[in-house]
């Protein structure tokens, strides 16, 4: 397990609890409190899911959910994936993009938490 993943385990667990409740306001409050490393970690999660190899290995139900929720926000997703986008902008996109980010994380976080159990 990578060092960044180990450092971000508490944040991932907190976000997972928030996702179970489907509470967008709690999610926004949590994102406000995250440091830059955590935001980078979340952007890396988005990058990994957008990777064709990873996306093709997801179950069909997850693929449909991601496509449906993220299609209207594809420009925001592209901004997050660009390395020269400022951390402030990435934070704001994640914070107010809960319409696409929460469904995306509902597929990513179970995969990450499964790494903790191994």
CORDA-V479389 format. One record per run of one state. SS is the DSSP state (A for helix, B for strand, O for the rest). FROM is the first residue (numbers start at 0). TO is the last residue. Records with the same first field share a line. If there is no record, write none. Layout:
SS = FROM-TO + FROM-TO
//
This chain:
O = 0-1 + 7-7 + 21-22 + 33-34 + 50-50 + 57-58 + 81-85 + 96-96 + 117-117
A = 2-6 + 8-20 + 23-32 + 35-49 + 51-56 + 59-80 + 86-95 + 97-116
//
